[in-house]
């Protein structure tokens, strides 16, 4: 469930499904897309994205996914369209990240202009346990900020970084105690909303040009790789193991 509000020029978009740690399915992706479009049309001068409950977003909601029939390519293509809308939002956007920020959740954070994290947030690539690969722009973020060796270390091990470690490594903007995160982010968004939003928009365009298409090329490659992996026995066993809460039996097939 996605809810959004706007007050004093600041839109706030909330992932509001704490019972599933704000994991998102296709319906949630569509709701997020609609919320950003509505906030833009309402004249937002800044935007805050956050999650309710114990997590920002634990990734894709796979509770009802059957790996034998899953259209993983279609799902991730919808995620890419959403990330593009989010990243192209015409005024400053801020993500307040606490708890789990994994998979698609990491992609939602990547699509924000500025990311503030709780000290104890959890960031990384848990896909090693699913027979899948990091998606939603994670490869681009890790490679760009951490370099090849540390990026692959996180991907191969599934180790997670705390929010403090992620900021120290240069992944995100600032880390702080979880109980200060939302108000700090709101204050920064309010400050931006009262600032020169045309100048901010120019800076967003310049940064986007400097980054080029690297992020979106990576997202396309991740989507293709994930679709290929979805046909493997390892992928199917990874899903089965996750649901049964057992260790997967990967055989490289």
C-alpha positions as CSV (number, residue, x, y, z in Angstrom):
1,X,0.0,0.0,0.0
2,X,1.3,3.4,-1.0
3,X,0.0,6.7,0.5
4,X,1.1,10.2,-0.2
5,X,0.4,13.7,1.1
6,X,1.6,17.2,0.3
7,X,1.9,20.2,2.7
8,X,3.8,23.5,2.3
9,X,5.2,22.3,-1.1
10,X,6.7,19.1,0.3
11,X,5.2,15.8,-0.9
12,X,5.7,12.7,1.3
13,X,5.3,9.3,-0.3
14,X,5.1,6.4,2.2
15,X,5.5,2.7,1.7
16,X,2.8,1.6,4.1
17,X,2.9,-2.2,4.4
18,X,4.8,-2.8,7.6
19,X,3.5,-6.4,7.9
20,X,5.7,-7.4,4.9
21,X,8.5,-4.9,5.6
22,X,7.2,-2.8,2.7
23,X,8.1,-5.4,0.1
24,X,6.6,-4.4,-3.2
25,X,4.6,-6.2,-5.9
26,X,3.5,-5.0,-9.3
27,X,0.5,-3.3,-7.8
28,X,2.7,-1.3,-5.4
29,X,5.0,-0.4,-8.3
30,X,2.0,1.0,-10.1
31,X,0.8,2.9,-7.0
32,X,4.3,4.4,-6.5
33,X,4.4,5.6,-10.1
34,X,0.9,7.2,-9.7
35,X,2.0,8.9,-6.4
36,X,5.0,10.5,-8.0
37,X,3.0,11.6,-11.0
38,X,0.3,13.1,-8.7
39,X,2.8,14.8,-6.5
40,X,4.4,16.4,-9.6
41,X,1.0,17.6,-10.9
42,X,0.2,19.0,-7.4
43,X,3.2,21.3,-7.7
44,X,5.5,19.7,-5.2
45,X,8.8,21.6,-4.7
46,X,10.5,18.7,-2.9
47,X,9.6,15.1,-2.1
48,X,10.4,12.7,0.8
49,X,10.2,8.9,0.3
50,X,10.1,6.7,3.4
51,X,8.7,3.4,4.8
52,X,6.5,2.6,7.8
53,X,7.3,0.0,10.4
54,X,10.6,-1.8,10.8
55,X,12.0,-1.4,7.2
56,X,12.3,1.0,4.3
57,X,11.7,-1.8,1.8
58,X,12.8,-5.4,1.9
59,X,12.7,-5.8,-1.9
60,X,10.2,-7.6,-4.1
61,X,7.2,-9.2,-2.5
62,X,7.7,-12.9,-3.5
63,X,5.1,-14.4,-1.1
64,X,2.8,-15.4,-4.0
65,X,5.5,-15.7,-6.7
66,X,5.7,-19.1,-8.5
67,X,9.2,-19.2,-10.0
68,X,8.0,-21.7,-12.6
69,X,5.7,-19.1,-14.1
70,X,7.0,-15.8,-12.9
71,X,7.5,-13.0,-15.4
72,X,10.5,-11.6,-13.7
73,X,11.5,-9.6,-16.8
74,X,8.1,-7.9,-16.8
75,X,8.3,-7.1,-13.1
76,X,11.8,-5.6,-13.4
77,X,10.9,-3.7,-16.5
78,X,8.1,-2.0,-14.5
79,X,10.7,-1.3,-11.7
80,X,13.0,0.4,-14.3
81,X,10.1,2.6,-15.6
82,X,9.3,3.6,-12.0
83,X,13.0,4.3,-11.2
84,X,13.2,6.5,-14.3
85,X,10.1,8.5,-13.2
86,X,11.5,8.9,-9.7
87,X,15.0,10.0,-10.9
88,X,13.5,12.5,-13.4
89,X,11.2,14.1,-10.8
90,X,11.7,17.8,-11.5
91,X,12.5,19.0,-7.9
92,X,14.8,17.6,-5.1
93,X,13.9,14.2,-3.7
94,X,15.0,12.7,-0.5
95,X,14.8,9.1,0.8
96,X,14.8,8.3,4.5
97,X,16.1,4.7,4.8
98,X,15.8,2.6,7.9
99,X,15.8,-1.2,8.5
100,X,16.1,-3.3,5.4
101,X,16.9,-1.6,2.1
102,X,17.4,-4.6,-0.2
103,X,16.8,-5.5,-3.9
104,X,14.1,-3.3,-5.3
105,X,14.2,-1.3,-2.1
106,X,17.8,-0.4,-2.9
107,X,16.7,0.6,-6.4
108,X,14.1,3.0,-4.9
109,X,16.8,4.6,-2.8
110,X,19.1,4.8,-5.8
111,X,16.4,6.7,-7.7
112,X,16.3,9.5,-5.0
113,X,18.6,12.5,-5.3
114,X,19.7,12.4,-1.6
115,X,19.6,9.4,0.7
116,X,19.8,9.6,4.5
117,X,20.0,6.4,6.4
118,X,19.6,5.2,10.0
119,X,22.8,4.0,11.6
120,X,21.5,0.5,11.9
121,X,19.9,0.2,8.4
122,X,20.8,-2.9,6.4
123,X,22.0,-2.5,2.8
124,X,23.3,-5.1,0.5
125,X,22.6,-8.0,-1.9
126,X,20.9,-11.0,-0.3
127,X,20.4,-12.7,-3.7
128,X,23.1,-15.3,-3.0
129,X,20.4,-17.1,-1.0
130,X,17.9,-17.1,-3.9
131,X,20.1,-18.3,-6.8
132,X,19.4,-14.9,-8.3
133,X,21.5,-11.7,-8.9
134,X,21.4,-8.2,-7.6
135,X,19.0,-6.0,-9.6
136,X,17.3,-2.6,-9.7
137,X,20.6,-0.7,-10.4
138,X,22.5,-2.3,-7.5
139,X,25.5,-3.3,-9.6
140,X,25.9,0.2,-10.9
141,X,25.7,1.7,-7.4
142,X,28.2,-0.7,-5.9
143,X,30.7,-0.5,-8.7
144,X,30.5,3.3,-9.0
145,X,30.9,3.9,-5.3
146,X,32.8,0.8,-4.0
147,X,34.8,-0.5,-6.9
148,X,34.8,-3.9,-8.5
149,X,36.4,-6.0,-5.7
150,X,34.2,-4.8,-2.8
151,X,31.1,-4.8,-5.0
152,X,31.7,-8.5,-5.9
153,X,32.6,-9.3,-2.3
154,X,29.1,-8.1,-1.1
155,X,27.4,-9.9,-4.0
156,X,29.3,-13.2,-3.5
157,X,28.9,-13.3,0.3
158,X,25.5,-11.7,0.8
159,X,27.0,-9.7,3.7
160,X,25.0,-6.6,4.5
161,X,26.3,-3.1,5.4
162,X,24.9,-1.1,8.2
163,X,23.7,2.4,7.4
164,X,26.8,3.8,9.1
165,X,29.1,1.5,7.0
166,X,27.2,2.4,3.8
167,X,27.8,6.1,4.4
168,X,31.4,5.6,5.4
169,X,31.9,3.7,2.1
170,X,30.3,6.6,0.1
171,X,27.1,4.8,-0.9
172,X,24.7,7.4,0.7
173,X,24.7,10.9,2.1
174,X,24.5,10.8,5.9
175,X,23.8,8.4,8.7
176,X,22.1,9.2,12.0
177,X,20.1,7.5,14.8
178,X,16.9,6.0,13.5
179,X,14.7,8.1,15.8
180,X,16.1,11.3,14.2
181,X,15.9,10.1,10.6
182,X,12.4,11.1,9.4
183,X,12.4,14.6,11.0
184,X,15.9,15.3,9.7
185,X,14.8,14.3,6.2
186,X,11.6,16.3,6.4
187,X,13.6,19.4,7.5
188,X,16.0,19.1,4.6
189,X,13.2,18.6,2.1
190,X,11.4,21.7,3.5
191,X,14.6,23.7,3.2
192,X,14.9,22.6,-0.4
193,X,11.3,23.4,-1.1
194,X,11.9,27.0,0.0
195,X,15.0,27.2,-2.2
196,X,15.6,28.0,-5.9
197,X,14.0,24.9,-7.4
198,X,14.9,25.9,-11.0
199,X,18.5,26.0,-10.1
200,X,18.2,22.6,-8.3
201,X,16.6,21.2,-11.5
202,X,19.5,22.5,-13.5
203,X,21.9,20.7,-11.1
204,X,19.9,17.5,-11.4
205,X,20.2,17.6,-15.2
206,X,24.0,18.3,-15.0
207,X,24.5,15.3,-12.6
208,X,22.4,13.1,-14.8
209,X,24.5,14.1,-17.8
210,X,27.7,13.3,-16.0
211,X,26.4,9.9,-15.0
212,X,25.3,9.2,-18.5
213,X,23.4,6.0,-19.2
214,X,25.6,3.8,-17.0
215,X,22.8,3.2,-14.5
216,X,20.2,2.3,-17.0
217,X,22.5,0.1,-19.0
218,X,23.2,-1.8,-15.8
219,X,19.5,-2.1,-15.0
220,X,18.8,-3.5,-18.5
221,X,21.6,-6.0,-18.1
222,X,20.4,-7.0,-14.6
223,X,16.8,-7.5,-15.9
224,X,18.1,-9.7,-18.7
225,X,20.3,-11.7,-16.4
226,X,17.5,-12.2,-13.8
227,X,15.2,-13.4,-16.6
228,X,17.8,-16.0,-17.6
229,X,18.4,-17.1,-14.1
230,X,14.7,-17.6,-13.5
231,X,14.9,-20.6,-15.8
232,X,17.5,-22.4,-13.7
233,X,17.2,-25.2,-11.1
234,X,19.2,-23.1,-8.6
235,X,16.7,-20.2,-8.8
236,X,13.7,-22.6,-8.2
237,X,15.5,-24.2,-5.3
238,X,16.4,-20.8,-3.9
239,X,12.8,-19.8,-3.8
240,X,11.7,-23.1,-2.3
241,X,14.5,-22.9,0.4
242,X,13.4,-19.3,1.3
243,X,9.8,-20.4,1.8
244,X,10.8,-23.5,3.7
245,X,13.4,-21.6,5.8
246,X,16.1,-24.1,4.9
247,X,19.5,-23.8,3.3
248,X,19.4,-23.9,-0.5
249,X,21.1,-26.8,-2.5
250,X,22.8,-25.0,-5.3
251,X,24.3,-27.1,-8.1
252,X,25.2,-24.6,-10.7
253,X,22.4,-25.7,-13.0
